[in-house]
Amino acid sequence: MSPLTFEELVSYFFYAQAEAERPYERIDFVRLVQDLGLENANALRHTIVQQLAGGRRLQVIQAELAA
């Protein structure tokens, strides 16, 4: 999985939210990626994708990350 650009990462995290709720705006993810740094944000995305591929539900992953 190749690393995403800053803009692609922001879009990835924004669209990964539950569509019905979308409690966070794009600017929230801009700040997140800036705070984490591009490399760490890409690593987080990779971890999320792996967990989803392994059958974990997005809501569980989101809850763990929020804790």
C-alpha positions in Angstrom: 0.0 0.0 0.0 1.6 3.2 -1.1 1.6 6.3 1.1 -1.0 9.0 0.4 -0.4 12.6 0.0 -1.6 15.1 2.7 -4.8 15.9 0.7 -5.5 12.2 0.0 -5.1 11.4 3.7 -7.5 14.1 4.8 -10.0 12.9 2.3 -9.5 9.3 3.4 -10.2 10.0 7.1 -13.1 12.3 6.2 -14.9 9.8 4.0 -14.1 6.9 6.4 -16.6 8.4 8.9 -20.0 7.0 9.3 -21.9 8.6 6.5 -25.1 9.3 8.5 -23.2 11.2 11.2 -20.0 12.8 9.9 -19.3 14.6 13.2 -15.9 15.9 11.9 -15.3 18.4 9.2 -12.3 18.2 6.8 -10.5 20.9 8.8 -10.5 18.5 11.8 -8.6 15.9 9.7 -6.2 18.6 8.3 -5.3 19.3 12.0 -5.1 15.5 12.7 -2.7 14.8 9.9 -0.6 17.9 10.7 -0.4 16.8 14.4 0.5 13.2 13.5 2.8 14.0 10.7 2.3 12.6 7.2 4.3 9.4 7.9 2.4 8.5 11.1 -0.9 9.3 9.5 -0.2 7.0 6.7 0.8 4.3 9.2 -2.5 4.8 11.0 -4.4 4.5 7.7 -2.5 1.3 6.9 -3.4 -0.2 10.4 -7.0 0.7 9.9 -7.1 -0.9 6.4 -5.5 -4.1 7.7 -8.0 -4.3 10.6 -10.9 -3.8 8.2 -9.5 -6.5 5.9 -9.3 -8.8 8.9 -13.0 -8.4 9.6 -13.0 -5.8 12.4 -15.9 -3.4 12.3 -15.1 0.3 11.7 -17.1 1.3 14.7 -14.9 -0.9 17.0 -11.7 0.6 15.4 -13.1 4.1 15.9 -14.0 3.4 19.5 -10.5 2.1 20.2 -8.8 5.1 18.6 -11.0 7.5 20.5 -10.0 6.0 23.8 
